[in-house]
Amino acid sequence: MNARAWGVVVAFSILIIDQASKIALLEGLDLEFSGPITLSPYIDLILVWNRGISYGLFQQHADLGRYMLVAISLLASIGFALWLQRSTRPIPALALGCLIGGALGNAVDRILRGAVADFVLLHWGEWTWYVFNIADVAIVIGVALLLADSWLGKEPSVIESAKKE
């Protein structure tokens, strides 16, 4: 399977895992009404409805704002998909798959639920991190892979290729 195909598989896998986890927590465990669930001394499941973007910035309580965020997610996914079509190396393709799957997962939430369901809370003593979901993790991994690839995975330039010949 080529790099592009792996990117598509990753995108759909993340979308499915993200939505399945949200269905399980919202409908199976009824997290909205059951309250926080402690998984370990450092991890809790707690439902937070995010009507904004990352870290809860730019909260949107009206339908216009909500659908603008959906449109931005869909446009970003289309842009990443076009980039994926030109990708020939595995790391960028996997990164783009993560970004596409994550963006679509959160867009589906906004369409179906009116907001993004975030549910994982990491903490240590009094310190807490923001609440996130599988789609958010995929987006962070995608960005990290693209950054790592930009630093480590450069293809030889035209000049370097010419010198080898």
C-alpha positions as CSV (number, residue, x, y, z in Angstrom):
1,M,0.0,0.0,0.0
2,N,1.4,3.4,-0.9
3,A,1.8,6.4,1.5
4,R,-1.4,8.1,0.3
5,A,-3.5,5.0,0.9
6,W,-2.1,4.7,4.5
7,G,-3.0,8.3,5.1
8,V,-6.6,7.6,4.0
9,V,-6.8,4.5,6.2
10,V,-5.5,6.5,9.2
11,A,-8.0,9.3,8.6
12,F,-11.0,7.0,8.5
13,S,-9.7,4.9,11.4
14,I,-9.3,8.0,13.6
15,L,-12.8,9.3,12.6
16,I,-14.3,5.9,13.5
17,I,-12.4,5.5,16.8
18,D,-13.2,9.1,17.8
19,Q,-16.9,8.8,17.1
20,A,-17.1,5.3,18.7
21,S,-15.4,6.5,21.9
22,K,-17.9,9.4,22.1
23,I,-20.9,7.2,21.5
24,A,-19.6,4.8,24.2
25,L,-19.1,7.5,26.7
26,L,-22.2,9.5,26.0
27,E,-24.7,6.7,25.5
28,G,-23.0,3.6,27.0
29,L,-21.6,5.2,30.2
30,D,-24.0,8.1,30.1
31,L,-21.0,10.3,31.1
32,E,-23.2,13.5,30.8
33,F,-25.2,12.4,33.9
34,S,-23.0,9.9,35.7
35,G,-20.3,12.5,36.6
36,P,-16.6,12.1,36.5
37,I,-15.1,8.6,36.3
38,T,-11.6,8.0,37.7
39,L,-9.4,5.8,35.6
40,S,-6.2,6.3,37.5
41,P,-4.7,8.8,39.9
42,Y,-3.8,10.9,36.9
43,I,-6.7,10.3,34.4
44,D,-10.4,11.1,34.7
45,L,-13.2,10.9,32.3
46,I,-15.3,14.0,32.5
47,L,-17.6,15.5,29.9
48,V,-17.0,19.1,28.7
49,W,-18.9,20.5,25.8
50,N,-16.5,22.6,23.7
51,R,-18.3,25.1,21.6
52,G,-15.1,26.8,20.5
53,I,-11.8,25.7,19.1
54,S,-8.7,24.4,20.8
55,Y,-8.5,25.1,24.5
56,G,-12.1,26.4,24.4
57,L,-11.1,29.6,22.7
58,F,-13.7,31.5,20.6
59,Q,-16.8,29.9,22.1
60,Q,-19.7,29.9,19.7
61,H,-23.2,29.7,21.2
62,A,-25.2,30.6,18.1
63,D,-25.8,28.3,15.1
64,L,-24.0,30.7,12.8
65,G,-20.7,30.4,14.7
66,R,-21.1,26.7,15.1
67,Y,-21.6,26.2,11.4
68,M,-18.7,28.5,10.6
69,L,-16.5,26.2,12.8
70,V,-17.9,23.2,10.8
71,A,-17.0,24.9,7.6
72,I,-13.5,25.7,8.7
73,S,-13.0,22.1,9.8
74,L,-14.3,20.8,6.4
75,L,-12.2,23.3,4.4
76,A,-9.1,22.3,6.4
77,S,-9.9,18.6,5.8
78,I,-10.2,19.3,2.0
79,G,-6.9,21.2,2.0
80,F,-5.2,18.4,3.9
81,A,-6.7,15.8,1.5
82,L,-5.4,17.7,-1.5
83,W,-2.0,17.8,0.2
84,L,-2.3,14.1,0.9
85,Q,-2.9,13.4,-2.8
86,R,0.5,14.9,-3.6
87,S,2.2,13.1,-0.7
88,T,4.6,10.3,-1.6
89,R,6.4,9.8,1.8
90,P,4.9,7.9,4.7
91,I,5.4,10.3,7.6
92,P,3.7,13.3,6.0
93,A,0.9,11.0,4.7
94,L,0.3,9.6,8.2
95,A,0.4,13.1,9.6
96,L,-2.2,14.3,7.1
97,G,-4.4,11.3,7.8
98,C,-4.3,12.2,11.5
99,L,-5.2,15.8,10.8
100,I,-8.0,14.9,8.4
101,G,-9.5,12.3,10.8
102,G,-9.3,14.6,13.8
103,A,-10.8,17.6,12.0
104,L,-13.6,15.4,10.7
105,G,-14.3,13.9,14.1
106,N,-14.7,17.2,15.7
107,A,-16.8,18.5,12.8
108,V,-19.2,15.5,13.1
109,D,-19.6,16.4,16.8
110,R,-20.5,20.0,16.0
111,I,-23.0,18.8,13.3
112,L,-24.7,16.1,15.4
113,R,-24.3,17.3,18.9
114,G,-24.0,21.1,18.6
115,A,-20.5,21.1,20.3
116,V,-17.4,18.9,20.5
117,A,-17.5,16.3,23.3
118,D,-14.2,16.4,25.2
119,F,-13.8,13.8,27.9
120,V,-10.2,13.0,28.9
121,L,-8.7,15.0,31.8
122,L,-5.1,14.5,32.8
123,H,-4.0,15.8,36.2
124,W,-1.3,15.5,38.8
125,G,-2.2,16.8,42.3
126,E,-3.6,20.3,41.8
127,W,-2.3,20.6,38.3
128,T,-4.8,19.8,35.5
129,W,-4.5,19.9,31.7
130,Y,-7.3,20.8,29.4
131,V,-10.0,18.2,28.6
132,F,-9.6,16.6,25.2
133,N,-10.8,13.7,23.0
134,I,-9.3,11.2,20.5
135,A,-9.7,13.7,17.6
136,D,-7.6,16.3,19.5
137,V,-4.9,13.7,20.1
138,A,-4.8,12.8,16.4
139,I,-4.5,16.5,15.5
140,V,-1.6,17.0,17.9
141,I,0.1,13.9,16.6
142,G,-0.4,15.0,13.0
143,V,1.2,18.4,13.7
144,A,4.1,16.8,15.6
145,L,4.7,14.4,12.8
146,L,4.7,17.2,10.2
147,L,7.1,19.2,12.4
148,A,9.4,16.3,12.9
149,D,9.4,15.5,9.2
150,S,10.2,19.1,8.3
151,W,13.2,18.9,10.5
152,L,14.4,15.4,9.9
153,G,12.8,14.1,6.7
154,K,13.8,16.5,4.0
155,E,14.0,15.1,0.6
156,P,17.3,15.9,-1.2
157,S,17.1,19.2,-3.0
158,V,17.6,19.5,-6.7
159,I,21.1,20.7,-6.2
160,E,22.0,17.8,-3.9
161,S,20.5,15.3,-6.3
162,A,22.5,16.8,-9.2
163,K,25.7,16.6,-7.2
164,K,25.2,12.8,-6.7
165,E,24.8,12.3,-10.5
